[in-house]
Amino acid sequence: MPGGYFFKALSQWTDYRTRARRAEFWMFVLVAWLLEVFAVALTATMVNDAFDSDTMTLHADSVTTLGWIFIGVTFALWLVLLFPLIAVTVRRMHDLGRSGAWAIFLFVVPIVVLIMALFDGQPMTNNYGPDPKGRVAEA
């Protein structure tokens, strides 16, 4: 259930020690991305009249109060989703047996983290805890 994984990641925004399954990571990324796209689209609609497409500039004095509210809410949403994104990425790297420092690549070369996040986690207890799928490594 996508919503369940999304809210799980939100609730564990301070957990940088355990592991996260692929489904948790990808459902959080998908729902967060959809929320941000929706918020940006609404904000763009609200400030459209203040945007000059010829010079690609936003005239701040032409933005309505409602437009500024939408800009603020969109920024706040981004900020609220940032910390759970970092935490779920760190936990996803832990599931792969990697250091959480690999999450830095999410901001430098995101494709590296996204490709790594596609791989299945280690089917055993590793330095970061037990397998979130409950699997036991075969001997």
DRENTOR-505903 format. One record per atom (N, C-alpha, C): residue in three letters; chain; atom name; x, y, z. Coordinates in steps of 0.2 Angstrom, whole numbers. Example, Ala and Ser with C-alpha at 12.3 -4.5 7.8 and 13.67 -1.06 7.14 Angstrom:
! residues 2
rec aa ala&ch A&at N&xx 66&yy -28&zz 39
rec aa ala&ch A&at CA&xx 62&yy -22&zz 39
rec aa ala&ch A&at C&xx 66&yy -16&zz 39
rec aa ser&ch A&at N&xx 64&yy -11&zz 35
rec aa ser&ch A&at CA&xx 68&yy -5&zz 36
rec aa ser&ch A&at C&xx 64&yy 0&zz 39
***
This chain:
! residues 139
rec aa met&ch A&at N&xx 4&yy -6&zz 0
rec aa met&ch A&at CA&xx 0&yy 0&zz 0
rec aa met&ch A&at C&xx 4&yy 6&zz 0
rec aa pro&ch A&at N&xx 4&yy 10&zz -5
rec aa pro&ch A&at CA&xx 9&yy 16&zz -6
rec aa pro&ch A&at C&xx 8&yy 21&zz 0
rec aa gly&ch A&at N&xx 2&yy 22&zz 2
rec aa gly&ch A&at CA&xx 1&yy 27&zz 7
rec aa gly&ch A&at C&xx 4&yy 25&zz 14
rec aa gly&ch A&at N&xx 4&yy 18&zz 15
rec aa gly&ch A&at CA&xx 7&yy 16&zz 21
rec aa gly&ch A&at C&xx 14&yy 17&zz 21
rec aa tyr&ch A&at N&xx 18&yy 15&zz 16
rec aa tyr&ch A&at CA&xx 25&yy 16&zz 16
rec aa tyr&ch A&at C&xx 27&yy 24&zz 16
rec aa phe&ch A&at N&xx 23&yy 28&zz 13
rec aa phe&ch A&at CA&xx 24&yy 35&zz 13
rec aa phe&ch A&at C&xx 24&yy 38&zz 20
rec aa phe&ch A&at N&xx 18&yy 36&zz 24
rec aa phe&ch A&at CA&xx 18&yy 38&zz 31
rec aa phe&ch A&at C&xx 23&yy 35&zz 35
rec aa lys&ch A&at N&xx 25&yy 29&zz 34
rec aa lys&ch A&at CA&xx 30&yy 26&zz 38
rec aa lys&ch A&at C&xx 37&yy 30&zz 37
rec aa ala&ch A&at N&xx 38&yy 31&zz 31
rec aa ala&ch A&at CA&xx 44&yy 35&zz 30
rec aa ala&ch A&at C&xx 44&yy 42&zz 33
rec aa leu&ch A&at N&xx 38&yy 45&zz 33
rec aa leu&ch A&at CA&xx 37&yy 52&zz 36
rec aa leu&ch A&at C&xx 38&yy 51&zz 44
rec aa ser&ch A&at N&xx 35&yy 46&zz 47
rec aa ser&ch A&at CA&xx 36&yy 45&zz 54
rec aa ser&ch A&at C&xx 43&yy 43&zz 56
rec aa gln&ch A&at N&xx 47&yy 40&zz 52
rec aa gln&ch A&at CA&xx 54&yy 39&zz 54
rec aa gln&ch A&at C&xx 59&yy 44&zz 51
rec aa trp&ch A&at N&xx 57&yy 50&zz 51
rec aa trp&ch A&at CA&xx 61&yy 55&zz 48
rec aa trp&ch A&at C&xx 68&yy 56&zz 52
rec aa thr&ch A&at N&xx 68&yy 54&zz 58
rec aa thr&ch A&at CA&xx 74&yy 54&zz 62
rec aa thr&ch A&at C&xx 78&yy 48&zz 63
rec aa asp&ch A&at N&xx 76&yy 43&zz 59
rec aa asp&ch A&at CA&xx 79&yy 36&zz 60
rec aa asp&ch A&at C&xx 84&yy 35&zz 54
rec aa tyr&ch A&at N&xx 90&yy 36&zz 56
rec aa tyr&ch A&at CA&xx 96&yy 35&zz 52
rec aa tyr&ch A&at C&xx 100&yy 29&zz 53
rec aa arg&ch A&at N&xx 97&yy 24&zz 57
rec aa arg&ch A&at CA&xx 101&yy 18&zz 59
rec aa arg&ch A&at C&xx 99&yy 12&zz 57
rec aa thr&ch A&at N&xx 92&yy 11&zz 55
rec aa thr&ch A&at CA&xx 90&yy 5&zz 53
rec aa thr&ch A&at C&xx 90&yy 4&zz 45
rec aa arg&ch A&at N&xx 85&yy 0&zz 42
rec aa arg&ch A&at CA&xx 85&yy -2&zz 35
rec aa arg&ch A&at C&xx 78&yy -1&zz 33
rec aa ala&ch A&at N&xx 78&yy 1&zz 26
rec aa ala&ch A&at CA&xx 72&yy 2&zz 23
rec aa ala&ch A&at C&xx 71&yy -2&zz 16
rec aa arg&ch A&at N&xx 66&yy -5&zz 15
rec aa arg&ch A&at CA&xx 65&yy -10&zz 9
rec aa arg&ch A&at C&xx 64&yy -5&zz 3
rec aa arg&ch A&at N&xx 65&yy -9&zz -3
rec aa arg&ch A&at CA&xx 64&yy -5&zz -9
rec aa arg&ch A&at C&xx 57&yy -2&zz -9
rec aa ala&ch A&at N&xx 52&yy -5&zz -8
rec aa ala&ch A&at CA&xx 45&yy -3&zz -8
rec aa ala&ch A&at C&xx 44&yy 4&zz -4
rec aa glu&ch A&at N&xx 47&yy 4&zz 2
rec aa glu&ch A&at CA&xx 47&yy 10&zz 6
rec aa glu&ch A&at C&xx 50&yy 16&zz 3
rec aa phe&ch A&at N&xx 56&yy 14&zz 0
rec aa phe&ch A&at CA&xx 60&yy 20&zz -3
rec aa phe&ch A&at C&xx 56&yy 22&zz -9
rec aa trp&ch A&at N&xx 54&yy 18&zz -13
rec aa trp&ch A&at CA&xx 51&yy 20&zz -20
rec aa trp&ch A&at C&xx 44&yy 23&zz -19
rec aa met&ch A&at N&xx 40&yy 20&zz -14
rec aa met&ch A&at CA&xx 34&yy 23&zz -13
rec aa met&ch A&at C&xx 34&yy 30&zz -10
rec aa phe&ch A&at N&xx 39&yy 31&zz -6
rec aa phe&ch A&at CA&xx 40&yy 38&zz -3
rec aa phe&ch A&at C&xx 42&yy 43&zz -8
rec aa val&ch A&at N&xx 47&yy 41&zz -13
rec aa val&ch A&at CA&xx 49&yy 45&zz -18
rec aa val&ch A&at C&xx 44&yy 47&zz -23
rec aa leu&ch A&at N&xx 40&yy 42&zz -25
rec aa leu&ch A&at CA&xx 34&yy 43&zz -29
rec aa leu&ch A&at C&xx 29&yy 47&zz -27
rec aa val&ch A&at N&xx 26&yy 46&zz -21
rec aa val&ch A&at CA&xx 21&yy 50&zz -18
rec aa val&ch A&at C&xx 24&yy 57&zz -16
rec aa ala&ch A&at N&xx 30&yy 58&zz -14
rec aa ala&ch A&at CA&xx 33&yy 65&zz -13
rec aa ala&ch A&at C&xx 34&yy 68&zz -19
rec aa trp&ch A&at N&xx 36&yy 65&zz -24
rec aa trp&ch A&at CA&xx 37&yy 68&zz -31
rec aa trp&ch A&at C&xx 30&yy 71&zz -34
rec aa leu&ch A&at N&xx 25&yy 66&zz -33
rec aa leu&ch A&at CA&xx 18&yy 68&zz -35
rec aa leu&ch A&at C&xx 15&yy 74&zz -31
rec aa leu&ch A&at N&xx 16&yy 74&zz -25
rec aa leu&ch A&at CA&xx 14&yy 80&zz -21
rec aa leu&ch A&at C&xx 18&yy 86&zz -23
rec aa glu&ch A&at N&xx 24&yy 86&zz -24
rec aa glu&ch A&at CA&xx 28&yy 92&zz -26
rec aa glu&ch A&at C&xx 26&yy 94&zz -33
rec aa val&ch A&at N&xx 25&yy 90&zz -38
rec aa val&ch A&at CA&xx 23&yy 92&zz -44
rec aa val&ch A&at C&xx 16&yy 95&zz -44
rec aa phe&ch A&at N&xx 12&yy 93&zz -40
rec aa phe&ch A&at CA&xx 5&yy 96&zz -39
rec aa phe&ch A&at C&xx 6&yy 103&zz -36
rec aa ala&ch A&at N&xx 10&yy 103&zz -31
rec aa ala&ch A&at CA&xx 11&yy 110&zz -28
rec aa ala&ch A&at C&xx 14&yy 115&zz -32
rec aa val&ch A&at N&xx 19&yy 113&zz -36
rec aa val&ch A&at CA&xx 22&yy 117&zz -41
rec aa val&ch A&at C&xx 17&yy 119&zz -46
rec aa ala&ch A&at N&xx 13&yy 115&zz -49
rec aa ala&ch A&at CA&xx 8&yy 116&zz -54
rec aa ala&ch A&at C&xx 3&yy 122&zz -51
rec aa leu&ch A&at N&xx 1&yy 120&zz -45
rec aa leu&ch A&at CA&xx -4&yy 125&zz -43
rec aa leu&ch A&at C&xx -1&yy 132&zz -42
rec aa thr&ch A&at N&xx 5&yy 132&zz -39
rec aa thr&ch A&at CA&xx 9&yy 138&zz -38
rec aa thr&ch A&at C&xx 10&yy 142&zz -45
rec aa ala&ch A&at N&xx 12&yy 138&zz -50
rec aa ala&ch A&at CA&xx 13&yy 141&zz -56
rec aa ala&ch A&at C&xx 7&yy 144&zz -59
rec aa thr&ch A&at N&xx 1&yy 141&zz -58
rec aa thr&ch A&at CA&xx -5&yy 144&zz -60
rec aa thr&ch A&at C&xx -6&yy 150&zz -56
rec aa met&ch A&at N&xx -5&yy 151&zz -50
rec aa met&ch A&at CA&xx -6&yy 156&zz -46
rec aa met&ch A&at C&xx -2&yy 162&zz -48
rec aa val&ch A&at N&xx 4&yy 161&zz -50
rec aa val&ch A&at CA&xx 9&yy 167&zz -51
rec aa val&ch A&at C&xx 10&yy 168&zz -59
rec aa asn&ch A&at N&xx 6&yy 165&zz -63
rec aa asn&ch A&at CA&xx 6&yy 165&zz -70
rec aa asn&ch A&at C&xx 6&yy 172&zz -73
rec aa asp&ch A&at N&xx 2&yy 176&zz -70
rec aa asp&ch A&at CA&xx 1&yy 183&zz -72
rec aa asp&ch A&at C&xx 7&yy 187&zz -71
rec aa ala&ch A&at N&xx 11&yy 186&zz -66
rec aa ala&ch A&at CA&xx 17&yy 189&zz -64
rec aa ala&ch A&at C&xx 23&yy 187&zz -67
rec aa phe&ch A&at N&xx 22&yy 182&zz -71
rec aa phe&ch A&at CA&xx 28&yy 179&zz -75
rec aa phe&ch A&at C&xx 29&yy 182&zz -82
rec aa asp&ch A&at N&xx 35&yy 184&zz -84
rec aa asp&ch A&at CA&xx 36&yy 187&zz -90
rec aa asp&ch A&at C&xx 39&yy 182&zz -94
rec aa ser&ch A&at N&xx 36&yy 178&zz -99
rec aa ser&ch A&at CA&xx 39&yy 173&zz -103
rec aa ser&ch A&at C&xx 44&yy 175&zz -108
rec aa asp&ch A&at N&xx 44&yy 181&zz -110
rec aa asp&ch A&at CA&xx 49&yy 184&zz -114
rec aa asp&ch A&at C&xx 56&yy 185&zz -111
rec aa thr&ch A&at N&xx 56&yy 187&zz -105
rec aa thr&ch A&at CA&xx 62&yy 188&zz -101
rec aa thr&ch A&at C&xx 64&yy 183&zz -96
rec aa met&ch A&at N&xx 59&yy 178&zz -95
rec aa met&ch A&at CA&xx 59&yy 173&zz -90
rec aa met&ch A&at C&xx 61&yy 175&zz -83
rec aa thr&ch A&at N&xx 57&yy 181&zz -82
rec aa thr&ch A&at CA&xx 57&yy 183&zz -75
rec aa thr&ch A&at C&xx 51&yy 184&zz -71
rec aa leu&ch A&at N&xx 51&yy 183&zz -65
rec aa leu&ch A&at CA&xx 45&yy 184&zz -61
rec aa leu&ch A&at C&xx 45&yy 191&zz -58
rec aa his&ch A&at N&xx 40&yy 195&zz -59
rec aa his&ch A&at CA&xx 39&yy 201&zz -56
rec aa his&ch A&at C&xx 36&yy 201&zz -49
rec aa ala&ch A&at N&xx 40&yy 201&zz -44
rec aa ala&ch A&at CA&xx 37&yy 200&zz -37
rec aa ala&ch A&at C&xx 32&yy 205&zz -35
rec aa asp&ch A&at N&xx 32&yy 211&zz -38
rec aa asp&ch A&at CA&xx 27&yy 216&zz -36
rec aa asp&ch A&at C&xx 20&yy 214&zz -39
rec aa ser&ch A&at N&xx 20&yy 210&zz -44
rec aa ser&ch A&at CA&xx 14&yy 208&zz -47
rec aa ser&ch A&at C&xx 11&yy 201&zz -44
rec aa val&ch A&at N&xx 14&yy 198&zz -40
rec aa val&ch A&at CA&xx 12&yy 192&zz -37
rec aa val&ch A&at C&xx 7&yy 194&zz -32
rec aa thr&ch A&at N&xx 1&yy 190&zz -32
rec aa thr&ch A&at CA&xx -4&yy 192&zz -27
rec aa thr&ch A&at C&xx -3&yy 189&zz -20
rec aa thr&ch A&at N&xx -6&yy 191&zz -15
rec aa thr&ch A&at CA&xx -6&yy 188&zz -9
rec aa thr&ch A&at C&xx -7&yy 180&zz -9
rec aa leu&ch A&at N&xx -12&yy 178&zz -12
rec aa leu&ch A&at CA&xx -13&yy 171&zz -13
rec aa leu&ch A&at C&xx -7&yy 167&zz -17
rec aa gly&ch A&at N&xx -4&yy 171&zz -21
rec aa gly&ch A&at CA&xx 2&yy 168&zz -25
rec aa gly&ch A&at C&xx 8&yy 167&zz -20
rec aa trp&ch A&at N&xx 9&yy 172&zz -16
rec aa trp&ch A&at CA&xx 14&yy 171&zz -11
rec aa trp&ch A&at C&xx 13&yy 166&zz -6
rec aa ile&ch A&at N&xx 6&yy 165&zz -4
rec aa ile&ch A&at CA&xx 5&yy 159&zz 0
rec aa ile&ch A&at C&xx 6&yy 153&zz -3
rec aa phe&ch A&at N&xx 4&yy 152&zz -9
rec aa phe&ch A&at CA&xx 6&yy 146&zz -13
rec aa phe&ch A&at C&xx 13&yy 145&zz -13
rec aa ile&ch A&at N&xx 17&yy 150&zz -15
rec aa ile&ch A&at CA&xx 24&yy 149&zz -15
rec aa ile&ch A&at C&xx 27&yy 147&zz -8
rec aa gly&ch A&at N&xx 25&yy 150&zz -3
rec aa gly&ch A&at CA&xx 27&yy 148&zz 4
rec aa gly&ch A&at C&xx 25&yy 141&zz 6
rec aa val&ch A&at N&xx 19&yy 139&zz 4
rec aa val&ch A&at CA&xx 16&yy 132&zz 5
rec aa val&ch A&at C&xx 21&yy 127&zz 1
rec aa thr&ch A&at N&xx 22&yy 128&zz -5
rec aa thr&ch A&at CA&xx 26&yy 124&zz -9
rec aa thr&ch A&at C&xx 33&yy 123&zz -6
rec aa phe&ch A&at N&xx 36&yy 128&zz -4
rec aa phe&ch A&at CA&xx 43&yy 128&zz -1
rec aa phe&ch A&at C&xx 42&yy 124&zz 5
rec aa ala&ch A&at N&xx 37&yy 125&zz 10
rec aa ala&ch A&at CA&xx 37&yy 122&zz 16
rec aa ala&ch A&at C&xx 36&yy 114&zz 15
rec aa leu&ch A&at N&xx 32&yy 113&zz 10
rec aa leu&ch A&at CA&xx 31&yy 106&zz 8
rec aa leu&ch A&at C&xx 37&yy 102&zz 6
rec aa trp&ch A&at N&xx 41&yy 106&zz 2
rec aa trp&ch A&at CA&xx 48&yy 103&zz 0
rec aa trp&ch A&at C&xx 52&yy 102&zz 6
rec aa leu&ch A&at N&xx 52&yy 107&zz 11
rec aa leu&ch A&at CA&xx 56&yy 107&zz 17
rec aa leu&ch A&at C&xx 54&yy 101&zz 21
rec aa val&ch A&at N&xx 47&yy 100&zz 22
rec aa val&ch A&at CA&xx 45&yy 95&zz 26
rec aa val&ch A&at C&xx 46&yy 88&zz 23
rec aa leu&ch A&at N&xx 47&yy 87&zz 17
rec aa leu&ch A&at CA&xx 48&yy 81&zz 13
rec aa leu&ch A&at C&xx 56&yy 79&zz 13
rec aa leu&ch A&at N&xx 60&yy 84&zz 13
rec aa leu&ch A&at CA&xx 67&yy 84&zz 13
rec aa leu&ch A&at C&xx 70&yy 79&zz 18
rec aa phe&ch A&at N&xx 68&yy 80&zz 24
rec aa phe&ch A&at CA&xx 71&yy 76&zz 29
rec aa phe&ch A&at C&xx 69&yy 69&zz 29
rec aa pro&ch A&at N&xx 63&yy 67&zz 28
rec aa pro&ch A&at CA&xx 61&yy 60&zz 27
rec aa pro&ch A&at C&xx 64&yy 57&zz 21
rec aa leu&ch A&at N&xx 65&yy 61&zz 16
rec aa leu&ch A&at CA&xx 69&yy 58&zz 10
rec aa leu&ch A&at C&xx 76&yy 57&zz 12
rec aa ile&ch A&at N&xx 79&yy 61&zz 15
rec aa ile&ch A&at CA&xx 86&yy 59&zz 17
rec aa ile&ch A&at C&xx 86&yy 53&zz 22
rec aa ala&ch A&at N&xx 82&yy 53&zz 26
rec aa ala&ch A&at CA&xx 82&yy 47&zz 31
rec aa ala&ch A&at C&xx 80&yy 41&zz 27
rec aa val&ch A&at N&xx 75&yy 40&zz 23
rec aa val&ch A&at CA&xx 73&yy 34&zz 20
rec aa val&ch A&at C&xx 79&yy 32&zz 15
rec aa thr&ch A&at N&xx 83&yy 37&zz 12
rec aa thr&ch A&at CA&xx 88&yy 36&zz 8
rec aa thr&ch A&at C&xx 94&yy 32&zz 11
rec aa val&ch A&at N&xx 95&yy 35&zz 17
rec aa val&ch A&at CA&xx 101&yy 32&zz 22
rec aa val&ch A&at C&xx 99&yy 25&zz 23
rec aa arg&ch A&at N&xx 92&yy 24&zz 25
rec aa arg&ch A&at CA&xx 90&yy 17&zz 27
rec aa arg&ch A&at C&xx 90&yy 13&zz 21
rec aa arg&ch A&at N&xx 89&yy 15&zz 16
rec aa arg&ch A&at CA&xx 89&yy 11&zz 9
rec aa arg&ch A&at C&xx 96&yy 9&zz 8
rec aa met&ch A&at N&xx 101&yy 13&zz 9
rec aa met&ch A&at CA&xx 108&yy 12&zz 8
rec aa met&ch A&at C&xx 110&yy 7&zz 13
rec aa his&ch A&at N&xx 108&yy 7&zz 19
rec aa his&ch A&at CA&xx 109&yy 2&zz 25
rec aa his&ch A&at C&xx 107&yy -5&zz 23
rec aa asp&ch A&at N&xx 101&yy -5&zz 20
rec aa asp&ch A&at CA&xx 98&yy -11&zz 18
rec aa asp&ch A&at C&xx 103&yy -15&zz 12
rec aa leu&ch A&at N&xx 106&yy -11&zz 9
rec aa leu&ch A&at CA&xx 111&yy -13&zz 4
rec aa leu&ch A&at C&xx 118&yy -15&zz 7
rec aa gly&ch A&at N&xx 118&yy -14&zz 13
rec aa gly&ch A&at CA&xx 125&yy -15&zz 17
rec aa gly&ch A&at C&xx 130&yy -9&zz 16
rec aa arg&ch A&at N&xx 127&yy -3&zz 13
rec aa arg&ch A&at CA&xx 132&yy 2&zz 12
rec aa arg&ch A&at C&xx 131&yy 7&zz 18
rec aa ser&ch A&at N&xx 136&yy 12&zz 18
rec aa ser&ch A&at CA&xx 136&yy 17&zz 23
rec aa ser&ch A&at C&xx 130&yy 22&zz 21
rec aa gly&ch A&at N&xx 127&yy 25&zz 26
rec aa gly&ch A&at CA&xx 122&yy 30&zz 24
rec aa gly&ch A&at C&xx 125&yy 36&zz 21
rec aa ala&ch A&at N&xx 132&yy 37&zz 21
rec aa ala&ch A&at CA&xx 135&yy 43&zz 17
rec aa ala&ch A&at C&xx 134&yy 42&zz 10
rec aa trp&ch A&at N&xx 132&yy 37&zz 7
rec aa trp&ch A&at CA&xx 130&yy 36&zz 0
rec aa trp&ch A&at C&xx 124&yy 40&zz -2
rec aa ala&ch A&at N&xx 120&yy 42&zz 3
rec aa ala&ch A&at CA&xx 114&yy 46&zz 2
rec aa ala&ch A&at C&xx 116&yy 53&zz 0
rec aa ile&ch A&at N&xx 123&yy 55&zz 1
rec aa ile&ch A&at CA&xx 125&yy 62&zz -2
rec aa ile&ch A&at C&xx 124&yy 62&zz -9
rec aa phe&ch A&at N&xx 125&yy 57&zz -13
rec aa phe&ch A&at CA&xx 125&yy 56&zz -20
rec aa phe&ch A&at C&xx 118&yy 58&zz -22
rec aa leu&ch A&at N&xx 113&yy 58&zz -18
rec aa leu&ch A&at CA&xx 106&yy 60&zz -20
rec aa leu&ch A&at C&xx 106&yy 67&zz -22
rec aa phe&ch A&at N&xx 110&yy 71&zz -19
rec aa phe&ch A&at CA&xx 111&yy 78&zz -21
rec aa phe&ch A&at C&xx 116&yy 80&zz -26
rec aa val&ch A&at N&xx 121&yy 75&zz -27
rec aa val&ch A&at CA&xx 126&yy 77&zz -31
rec aa val&ch A&at C&xx 125&yy 74&zz -38
rec aa val&ch A&at N&xx 124&yy 67&zz -38
rec aa val&ch A&at CA&xx 123&yy 63&zz -44
rec aa val&ch A&at C&xx 117&yy 58&zz -42
rec aa pro&ch A&at N&xx 111&yy 61&zz -43
rec aa pro&ch A&at CA&xx 105&yy 57&zz -40
rec aa pro&ch A&at C&xx 104&yy 50&zz -43
rec aa ile&ch A&at N&xx 106&yy 50&zz -50
rec aa ile&ch A&at CA&xx 105&yy 43&zz -53
rec aa ile&ch A&at C&xx 109&yy 37&zz -50
rec aa val&ch A&at N&xx 115&yy 39&zz -47
rec aa val&ch A&at CA&xx 119&yy 34&zz -43
rec aa val&ch A&at C&xx 114&yy 31&zz -38
rec aa val&ch A&at N&xx 111&yy 35&zz -34
rec aa val&ch A&at CA&xx 107&yy 32&zz -28
rec aa val&ch A&at C&xx 101&yy 29&zz -31
rec aa leu&ch A&at N&xx 98&yy 32&zz -36
rec aa leu&ch A&at CA&xx 92&yy 29&zz -39
rec aa leu&ch A&at C&xx 93&yy 22&zz -42
rec aa ile&ch A&at N&xx 99&yy 21&zz -45
rec aa ile&ch A&at CA&xx 101&yy 14&zz -48
rec aa ile&ch A&at C&xx 102&yy 10&zz -42
rec aa met&ch A&at N&xx 106&yy 12&zz -37
rec aa met&ch A&at CA&xx 107&yy 7&zz -31
rec aa met&ch A&at C&xx 101&yy 5&zz -28
rec aa ala&ch A&at N&xx 96&yy 10&zz -27
rec aa ala&ch A&at CA&xx 90&yy 8&zz -24
rec aa ala&ch A&at C&xx 86&yy 3&zz -27
rec aa leu&ch A&at N&xx 87&yy 2&zz -33
rec aa leu&ch A&at CA&xx 84&yy -4&zz -37
rec aa leu&ch A&at C&xx 85&yy -11&zz -35
rec aa phe&ch A&at N&xx 91&yy -11&zz -32
rec aa phe&ch A&at CA&xx 94&yy -18&zz -30
rec aa phe&ch A&at C&xx 91&yy -20&zz -24
rec aa asp&ch A&at N&xx 90&yy -27&zz -23
rec aa asp&ch A&at CA&xx 87&yy -30&zz -17
rec aa asp&ch A&at C&xx 92&yy -29&zz -11
rec aa gly&ch A&at N&xx 89&yy -29&zz -6
rec aa gly&ch A&at CA&xx 94&yy -28&zz 0
rec aa gly&ch A&at C&xx 97&yy -35&zz 2
rec aa gln&ch A&at N&xx 101&yy -34&zz 7
rec aa gln&ch A&at CA&xx 105&yy -40&zz 9
rec aa gln&ch A&at C&xx 100&yy -45&zz 13
rec aa pro&ch A&at N&xx 99&yy -51&zz 12
rec aa pro&ch A&at CA&xx 94&yy -56&zz 15
rec aa pro&ch A&at C&xx 97&yy -58&zz 22
rec aa met&ch A&at N&xx 99&yy -54&zz 26
rec aa met&ch A&at CA&xx 102&yy -56&zz 32
rec aa met&ch A&at C&xx 103&yy -50&zz 37
rec aa thr&ch A&at N&xx 104&yy -51&zz 43
rec aa thr&ch A&at CA&xx 106&yy -46&zz 47
rec aa thr&ch A&at C&xx 113&yy -43&zz 45
rec aa asn&ch A&at N&xx 113&yy -37&zz 45
rec aa asn&ch A&at CA&xx 120&yy -33&zz 43
rec aa asn&ch A&at C&xx 121&yy -28&zz 49
rec aa asn&ch A&at N&xx 126&yy -24&zz 48
rec aa asn&ch A&at CA&xx 128&yy -19&zz 53
rec aa asn&ch A&at C&xx 122&yy -15&zz 55
rec aa tyr&ch A&at N&xx 117&yy -14&zz 51
rec aa tyr&ch A&at CA&xx 112&yy -9&zz 52
rec aa tyr&ch A&at C&xx 105&yy -12&zz 54
rec aa gly&ch A&at N&xx 105&yy -19&zz 56
rec aa gly&ch A&at CA&xx 100&yy -22&zz 58
rec aa gly&ch A&at C&xx 97&yy -28&zz 54
rec aa pro&ch A&at N&xx 92&yy -31&zz 56
rec aa pro&ch A&at CA&xx 89&yy -37&zz 53
rec aa pro&ch A&at C&xx 86&yy -35&zz 46
rec aa asp&ch A&at N&xx 85&yy -40&zz 42
rec aa asp&ch A&at CA&xx 82&yy -39&zz 35
rec aa asp&ch A&at C&xx 75&yy -37&zz 36
rec aa pro&ch A&at N&xx 73&yy -31&zz 33
rec aa pro&ch A&at CA&xx 66&yy -28&zz 34
rec aa pro&ch A&at C&xx 61&yy -33&zz 31
rec aa lys&ch A&at N&xx 63&yy -38&zz 27
rec aa lys&ch A&at CA&xx 58&yy -42&zz 24
rec aa lys&ch A&at C&xx 58&yy -49&zz 28
rec aa gly&ch A&at N&xx 62&yy -49&zz 33
rec aa gly&ch A&at CA&xx 62&yy -55&zz 38
rec aa gly&ch A&at C&xx 65&yy -61&zz 35
rec aa arg&ch A&at N&xx 69&yy -60&zz 30
rec aa arg&ch A&at CA&xx 72&yy -66&zz 27
rec aa arg&ch A&at C&xx 78&yy -68&zz 31
rec aa val&ch A&at N&xx 80&yy -75&zz 30
rec aa val&ch A&at CA&xx 86&yy -77&zz 33
rec aa val&ch A&at C&xx 91&yy -80&zz 28
rec aa ala&ch A&at N&xx 97&yy -78&zz 28
rec aa ala&ch A&at CA&xx 102&yy -80&zz 23
rec aa ala&ch A&at C&xx 103&yy -88&zz 23
rec aa glu&ch A&at N&xx 103&yy -90&zz 17
rec aa glu&ch A&at CA&xx 104&yy -98&zz 17
rec aa glu&ch A&at C&xx 111&yy -99&zz 18
rec aa ala&ch A&at N&xx 112&yy -105&zz 21
rec aa ala&ch A&at CA&xx 119&yy -107&zz 23
rec aa ala&ch A&at C&xx 122&yy -110&zz 17
***
